[in-house]
Amino acid sequence: MAGHILWLYPFHTESFVLVDVSARYGWWLWNFVLHWTFGLELLICAWAVAIFARSKRKRPAIGQSAN
């Protein structure tokens, strides 16, 4: 989300940025970890894991009946 994306590739090589992460901290990694977009990405990943875990819980194992 915070990186350059080539939305029109291979027709055009211009990159687009949805959110610009400015350099505020000395170590470059902190600029990304402490930015609000990182929290959003963690939320999306946690949501995906929850959906996956819920789908695994509902399905019976192979060879077992659903009753």
PDB file as gemmi writes it, atoms N, CA and C in Angstrom:
CRYST1    1.000    1.000    1.000  90.00  90.00  90.00 P 1                      
ATOM      1  N   MET A   1       0.811  -1.188   0.000  1.00  0.00           N  
ATOM      2  CA  MET A   1       0.000   0.000   0.000  1.00  0.00           C  
ATOM      3  C   MET A   1       0.863   1.264   0.000  1.00  0.00           C  
ATOM      4  N   ALA A   2       1.992   1.193   0.636  1.00  0.00           N  
ATOM      5  CA  ALA A   2       2.845   2.377   0.741  1.00  0.00           C  
ATOM      6  C   ALA A   2       4.017   2.321  -0.226  1.00  0.00           C  
ATOM      7  N   GLY A   3       3.937   1.478  -1.226  1.00  0.00           N  
ATOM      8  CA  GLY A   3       5.022   1.379  -2.187  1.00  0.00           C  
ATOM      9  C   GLY A   3       4.580   1.819  -3.567  1.00  0.00           C  
ATOM     10  N   HIS A   4       5.521   1.894  -4.450  1.00  0.00           N  
ATOM     11  CA  HIS A   4       5.224   2.258  -5.826  1.00  0.00           C  
ATOM     12  C   HIS A   4       4.621   1.051  -6.541  1.00  0.00           C  
ATOM     13  N   ILE A   5       3.490   1.262  -7.219  1.00  0.00           N  
ATOM     14  CA  ILE A   5       2.784   0.186  -7.905  1.00  0.00           C  
ATOM     15  C   ILE A   5       2.662   0.554  -9.382  1.00  0.00           C  
ATOM     16  N   LEU A   6       2.997  -0.371 -10.241  1.00  0.00           N  
ATOM     17  CA  LEU A   6       2.885  -0.159 -11.683  1.00  0.00           C  
ATOM     18  C   LEU A   6       1.504  -0.641 -12.143  1.00  0.00           C  
ATOM     19  N   TRP A   7       0.477   0.140 -11.901  1.00  0.00           N  
ATOM     20  CA  TRP A   7      -0.895  -0.260 -12.205  1.00  0.00           C  
ATOM     21  C   TRP A   7      -1.126  -0.466 -13.696  1.00  0.00           C  
ATOM     22  N   LEU A   8      -0.447   0.279 -14.542  1.00  0.00           N  
ATOM     23  CA  LEU A   8      -0.690   0.215 -15.984  1.00  0.00           C  
ATOM     24  C   LEU A   8       0.323  -0.636 -16.743  1.00  0.00           C  
ATOM     25  N   TYR A   9       1.190  -1.328 -16.017  1.00  0.00           N  
ATOM     26  CA  TYR A   9       2.208  -2.164 -16.654  1.00  0.00           C  
ATOM     27  C   TYR A   9       1.544  -3.324 -17.374  1.00  0.00           C  
ATOM     28  N   PRO A  10       1.914  -3.740 -18.525  1.00  0.00           N  
ATOM     29  CA  PRO A  10       3.071  -3.406 -19.359  1.00  0.00           C  
ATOM     30  C   PRO A  10       2.803  -2.289 -20.358  1.00  0.00           C  
ATOM     31  N   PHE A  11       1.638  -1.658 -20.278  1.00  0.00           N  
ATOM     32  CA  PHE A  11       1.313  -0.607 -21.239  1.00  0.00           C  
ATOM     33  C   PHE A  11       2.001   0.722 -20.919  1.00  0.00           C  
ATOM     34  N   HIS A  12       2.269   0.958 -19.654  1.00  0.00           N  
ATOM     35  CA  HIS A  12       2.920   2.201 -19.241  1.00  0.00           C  
ATOM     36  C   HIS A  12       3.764   1.900 -18.003  1.00  0.00           C  
ATOM     37  N   THR A  13       4.931   2.507 -17.890  1.00  0.00           N  
ATOM     38  CA  THR A  13       5.829   2.196 -16.773  1.00  0.00           C  
ATOM     39  C   THR A  13       5.809   3.246 -15.671  1.00  0.00           C  
ATOM     40  N   GLU A  14       4.791   4.091 -15.640  1.00  0.00           N  
ATOM     41  CA  GLU A  14       4.676   5.072 -14.557  1.00  0.00           C  
ATOM     42  C   GLU A  14       4.177   4.376 -13.291  1.00  0.00           C  
ATOM     43  N   SER A  15       4.831   4.668 -12.177  1.00  0.00           N  
ATOM     44  CA  SER A  15       4.413   4.057 -10.906  1.00  0.00           C  
ATOM     45  C   SER A  15       3.544   5.025 -10.120  1.00  0.00           C  
ATOM     46  N   PHE A  16       2.615   4.466  -9.357  1.00  0.00           N  
ATOM     47  CA  PHE A  16       1.702   5.257  -8.559  1.00  0.00           C  
ATOM     48  C   PHE A  16       1.883   4.916  -7.084  1.00  0.00           C  
ATOM     49  N   VAL A  17       1.692   5.909  -6.229  1.00  0.00           N  
ATOM     50  CA  VAL A  17       1.828   5.725  -4.790  1.00  0.00           C  
ATOM     51  C   VAL A  17       0.509   6.137  -4.148  1.00  0.00           C  
ATOM     52  N   LEU A  18      -0.107   5.224  -3.381  1.00  0.00           N  
ATOM     53  CA  LEU A  18      -1.346   5.552  -2.687  1.00  0.00           C  
ATOM     54  C   LEU A  18      -1.070   6.376  -1.441  1.00  0.00           C  
ATOM     55  N   VAL A  19      -0.045   5.981  -0.684  1.00  0.00           N  
ATOM     56  CA  VAL A  19       0.322   6.671   0.554  1.00  0.00           C  
ATOM     57  C   VAL A  19       1.834   6.841   0.572  1.00  0.00           C  
ATOM     58  N   ASP A  20       2.285   8.035   0.869  1.00  0.00           N  
ATOM     59  CA  ASP A  20       3.723   8.310   0.945  1.00  0.00           C  
ATOM     60  C   ASP A  20       4.170   8.221   2.406  1.00  0.00           C  
ATOM     61  N   VAL A  21       5.149   7.361   2.663  1.00  0.00           N  
ATOM     62  CA  VAL A  21       5.707   7.221   4.013  1.00  0.00           C  
ATOM     63  C   VAL A  21       6.919   8.140   4.110  1.00  0.00           C  
ATOM     64  N   SER A  22       6.801   9.166   4.924  1.00  0.00           N  
ATOM     65  CA  SER A  22       7.896  10.119   5.064  1.00  0.00           C  
ATOM     66  C   SER A  22       8.946   9.606   6.052  1.00  0.00           C  
ATOM     67  N   ALA A  23      10.174  10.071   5.872  1.00  0.00           N  
ATOM     68  CA  ALA A  23      11.275   9.676   6.743  1.00  0.00           C  
ATOM     69  C   ALA A  23      11.251  10.522   8.013  1.00  0.00           C  
ATOM     70  N   ARG A  24      10.868   9.921   9.130  1.00  0.00           N  
ATOM     71  CA  ARG A  24      10.816  10.623  10.414  1.00  0.00           C  
ATOM     72  C   ARG A  24      11.823  10.068  11.415  1.00  0.00           C  
ATOM     73  N   TYR A  25      12.198   8.814  11.242  1.00  0.00           N  
ATOM     74  CA  TYR A  25      13.053   8.129  12.209  1.00  0.00           C  
ATOM     75  C   TYR A  25      14.389   7.785  11.562  1.00  0.00           C  
ATOM     76  N   GLY A  26      15.409   7.605  12.393  1.00  0.00           N  
ATOM     77  CA  GLY A  26      16.750   7.344  11.892  1.00  0.00           C  
ATOM     78  C   GLY A  26      16.888   6.054  11.126  1.00  0.00           C  
ATOM     79  N   TRP A  27      16.353   4.971  11.668  1.00  0.00           N  
ATOM     80  CA  TRP A  27      16.445   3.687  10.982  1.00  0.00           C  
ATOM     81  C   TRP A  27      15.262   3.568  10.048  1.00  0.00           C  
ATOM     82  N   TRP A  28      15.469   3.283   8.773  1.00  0.00           N  
ATOM     83  CA  TRP A  28      14.429   3.311   7.745  1.00  0.00           C  
ATOM     84  C   TRP A  28      13.260   2.392   8.061  1.00  0.00           C  
ATOM     85  N   LEU A  29      13.505   1.272   8.741  1.00  0.00           N  
ATOM     86  CA  LEU A  29      12.440   0.316   9.015  1.00  0.00           C  
ATOM     87  C   LEU A  29      11.385   0.900   9.952  1.00  0.00           C  
ATOM     88  N   TRP A  30      11.793   1.721  10.919  1.00  0.00           N  
ATOM     89  CA  TRP A  30      10.823   2.317  11.844  1.00  0.00           C  
ATOM     90  C   TRP A  30       9.829   3.214  11.126  1.00  0.00           C  
ATOM     91  N   ASN A  31      10.240   3.812  10.019  1.00  0.00           N  
ATOM     92  CA  ASN A  31       9.335   4.660   9.255  1.00  0.00           C  
ATOM     93  C   ASN A  31       8.125   3.865   8.762  1.00  0.00           C  
ATOM     94  N   PHE A  32       8.324   2.605   8.427  1.00  0.00           N  
ATOM     95  CA  PHE A  32       7.228   1.764   7.962  1.00  0.00           C  
ATOM     96  C   PHE A  32       6.474   1.113   9.115  1.00  0.00           C  
ATOM     97  N   VAL A  33       7.196   0.634  10.125  1.00  0.00           N  
ATOM     98  CA  VAL A  33       6.563  -0.070  11.246  1.00  0.00           C  
ATOM     99  C   VAL A  33       5.672   0.873  12.056  1.00  0.00           C  
ATOM    100  N   LEU A  34       6.062   2.104  12.205  1.00  0.00           N  
ATOM    101  CA  LEU A  34       5.296   3.046  13.005  1.00  0.00           C  
ATOM    102  C   LEU A  34       4.304   3.879  12.187  1.00  0.00           C  
ATOM    103  N   HIS A  35       4.157   3.571  10.917  1.00  0.00           N  
ATOM    104  CA  HIS A  35       3.196   4.280  10.066  1.00  0.00           C  
ATOM    105  C   HIS A  35       1.841   3.577  10.160  1.00  0.00           C  
ATOM    106  N   TRP A  36       0.746   4.314  10.004  1.00  0.00           N  
ATOM    107  CA  TRP A  36      -0.593   3.747  10.165  1.00  0.00           C  
ATOM    108  C   TRP A  36      -0.896   2.661   9.134  1.00  0.00           C  
ATOM    109  N   THR A  37      -0.237   2.683   7.982  1.00  0.00           N  
ATOM    110  CA  THR A  37      -0.503   1.668   6.960  1.00  0.00           C  
ATOM    111  C   THR A  37      -0.040   0.284   7.410  1.00  0.00           C  
ATOM    112  N   PHE A  38       0.986   0.230   8.238  1.00  0.00           N  
ATOM    113  CA  PHE A  38       1.465  -1.063   8.743  1.00  0.00           C  
ATOM    114  C   PHE A  38       0.404  -1.699   9.639  1.00  0.00           C  
ATOM    115  N   GLY A  39      -0.245  -0.910  10.462  1.00  0.00           N  
ATOM    116  CA  GLY A  39      -1.333  -1.415  11.297  1.00  0.00           C  
ATOM    117  C   GLY A  39      -2.489  -1.928  10.452  1.00  0.00           C  
ATOM    118  N   LEU A  40      -2.791  -1.223   9.367  1.00  0.00           N  
ATOM    119  CA  LEU A  40      -3.850  -1.674   8.464  1.00  0.00           C  
ATOM    120  C   LEU A  40      -3.490  -3.005   7.818  1.00  0.00           C  
ATOM    121  N   GLU A  41      -2.254  -3.166   7.405  1.00  0.00           N  
ATOM    122  CA  GLU A  41      -1.820  -4.423   6.806  1.00  0.00           C  
ATOM    123  C   GLU A  41      -1.863  -5.571   7.823  1.00  0.00           C  
ATOM    124  N   LEU A  42      -1.487  -5.295   9.072  1.00  0.00           N  
ATOM    125  CA  LEU A  42      -1.586  -6.322  10.109  1.00  0.00           C  
ATOM    126  C   LEU A  42      -3.037  -6.715  10.349  1.00  0.00           C  
ATOM    127  N   LEU A  43      -3.938  -5.747  10.323  1.00  0.00           N  
ATOM    128  CA  LEU A  43      -5.357  -6.025  10.490  1.00  0.00           C  
ATOM    129  C   LEU A  43      -5.890  -6.898   9.355  1.00  0.00           C  
ATOM    130  N   ILE A  44      -5.493  -6.618   8.134  1.00  0.00           N  
ATOM    131  CA  ILE A  44      -5.915  -7.425   6.988  1.00  0.00           C  
ATOM    132  C   ILE A  44      -5.395  -8.854   7.122  1.00  0.00           C  
ATOM    133  N   CYS A  45      -4.141  -9.016   7.530  1.00  0.00           N  
ATOM    134  CA  CYS A  45      -3.564 -10.359   7.703  1.00  0.00           C  
ATOM    135  C   CYS A  45      -4.254 -11.109   8.827  1.00  0.00           C  
ATOM    136  N   ALA A  46      -4.559 -10.448   9.937  1.00  0.00           N  
ATOM    137  CA  ALA A  46      -5.258 -11.098  11.050  1.00  0.00           C  
ATOM    138  C   ALA A  46      -6.660 -11.520  10.631  1.00  0.00           C  
ATOM    139  N   TRP A  47      -7.322 -10.703   9.843  1.00  0.00           N  
ATOM    140  CA  TRP A  47      -8.651 -11.031   9.339  1.00  0.00           C  
ATOM    141  C   TRP A  47      -8.588 -12.266   8.445  1.00  0.00           C  
ATOM    142  N   ALA A  48      -7.586 -12.337   7.557  1.00  0.00           N  
ATOM    143  CA  ALA A  48      -7.419 -13.492   6.675  1.00  0.00           C  
ATOM    144  C   ALA A  48      -7.149 -14.766   7.478  1.00  0.00           C  
ATOM    145  N   VAL A  49      -6.321 -14.676   8.512  1.00  0.00           N  
ATOM    146  CA  VAL A  49      -6.036 -15.843   9.359  1.00  0.00           C  
ATOM    147  C   VAL A  49      -7.296 -16.292  10.088  1.00  0.00           C  
ATOM    148  N   ALA A  50      -8.102 -15.349  10.575  1.00  0.00           N  
ATOM    149  CA  ALA A  50      -9.345 -15.696  11.271  1.00  0.00           C  
ATOM    150  C   ALA A  50     -10.325 -16.390  10.331  1.00  0.00           C  
ATOM    151  N   ILE A  51     -10.442 -15.907   9.115  1.00  0.00           N  
ATOM    152  CA  ILE A  51     -11.331 -16.546   8.134  1.00  0.00           C  
ATOM    153  C   ILE A  51     -10.834 -17.943   7.803  1.00  0.00           C  
ATOM    154  N   PHE A  52      -9.531 -18.100   7.625  1.00  0.00           N  
ATOM    155  CA  PHE A  52      -8.963 -19.420   7.333  1.00  0.00           C  
ATOM    156  C   PHE A  52      -9.204 -20.381   8.488  1.00  0.00           C  
ATOM    157  N   ALA A  53      -8.969 -19.928   9.717  1.00  0.00           N  
ATOM    158  CA  ALA A  53      -9.159 -20.793  10.887  1.00  0.00           C  
ATOM    159  C   ALA A  53     -10.623 -21.187  11.031  1.00  0.00           C  
ATOM    160  N   ARG A  54     -11.539 -20.260  10.785  1.00  0.00           N  
ATOM    161  CA  ARG A  54     -12.964 -20.560  10.881  1.00  0.00           C  
ATOM    162  C   ARG A  54     -13.384 -21.569   9.812  1.00  0.00           C  
ATOM    163  N   SER A  55     -12.831 -21.465   8.608  1.00  0.00           N  
ATOM    164  CA  SER A  55     -13.184 -22.405   7.542  1.00  0.00           C  
ATOM    165  C   SER A  55     -12.633 -23.799   7.836  1.00  0.00           C  
ATOM    166  N   LYS A  56     -11.482 -23.879   8.468  1.00  0.00           N  
ATOM    167  CA  LYS A  56     -10.912 -25.185   8.824  1.00  0.00           C  
ATOM    168  C   LYS A  56     -11.704 -25.845   9.944  1.00  0.00           C  
ATOM    169  N   ARG A  57     -12.257 -25.079  10.850  1.00  0.00           N  
ATOM    170  CA  ARG A  57     -13.021 -25.605  11.966  1.00  0.00           C  
ATOM    171  C   ARG A  57     -14.359 -26.195  11.515  1.00  0.00           C  
ATOM    172  N   LYS A  58     -14.971 -25.633  10.501  1.00  0.00           N  
ATOM    173  CA  LYS A  58     -16.277 -26.067  10.046  1.00  0.00           C  
ATOM    174  C   LYS A  58     -16.236 -27.327   9.190  1.00  0.00           C  
ATOM    175  N   ARG A  59     -15.140 -27.574   8.493  1.00  0.00           N  
ATOM    176  CA  ARG A  59     -15.038 -28.718   7.589  1.00  0.00           C  
ATOM    177  C   ARG A  59     -14.621 -29.977   8.347  1.00  0.00           C  
ATOM    178  N   PRO A  60     -15.284 -31.099   8.062  1.00  0.00           N  
ATOM    179  CA  PRO A  60     -14.828 -32.352   8.675  1.00  0.00           C  
ATOM    180  C   PRO A  60     -13.543 -32.830   7.996  1.00  0.00           C  
ATOM    181  N   ALA A  61     -12.782 -33.616   8.699  1.00  0.00           N  
ATOM    182  CA  ALA A  61     -11.544 -34.151   8.149  1.00  0.00           C  
ATOM    183  C   ALA A  61     -11.862 -35.119   7.017  1.00  0.00           C  
ATOM    184  N   ILE A  62     -10.903 -35.347   6.161  1.00  0.00           N  
ATOM    185  CA  ILE A  62     -11.093 -36.257   5.033  1.00  0.00           C  
ATOM    186  C   ILE A  62     -11.362 -37.659   5.557  1.00  0.00           C  
ATOM    187  N   GLY A  63     -12.406 -38.301   5.027  1.00  0.00           N  
ATOM    188  CA  GLY A  63     -12.751 -39.643   5.445  1.00  0.00           C  
ATOM    189  C   GLY A  63     -13.735 -39.695   6.596  1.00  0.00           C  
ATOM    190  N   GLN A  64     -14.090 -38.570   7.175  1.00  0.00           N  
ATOM    191  CA  GLN A  64     -15.042 -38.544   8.280  1.00  0.00           C  
ATOM    192  C   GLN A  64     -16.364 -37.962   7.797  1.00  0.00           C  
ATOM    193  N   SER A  65     -17.449 -38.413   8.390  1.00  0.00           N  
ATOM    194  CA  SER A  65     -18.757 -37.890   8.006  1.00  0.00           C  
ATOM    195  C   SER A  65     -18.991 -36.526   8.654  1.00  0.00           C  
ATOM    196  N   ALA A  66     -19.930 -35.776   8.075  1.00  0.00           N  
ATOM    197  CA  ALA A  66     -20.216 -34.438   8.575  1.00  0.00           C  
ATOM    198  C   ALA A  66     -21.134 -34.469   9.787  1.00  0.00           C  
ATOM    199  N   ASN A  67     -21.701 -35.576  10.147  1.00  0.00           N  
ATOM    200  CA  ASN A  67     -22.636 -35.673  11.272  1.00  0.00           C  
ATOM    201  C   ASN A  67     -21.913 -35.742  12.573  1.00  0.00           C  
TER     202      ASN A  67                                                      
END                                                                             
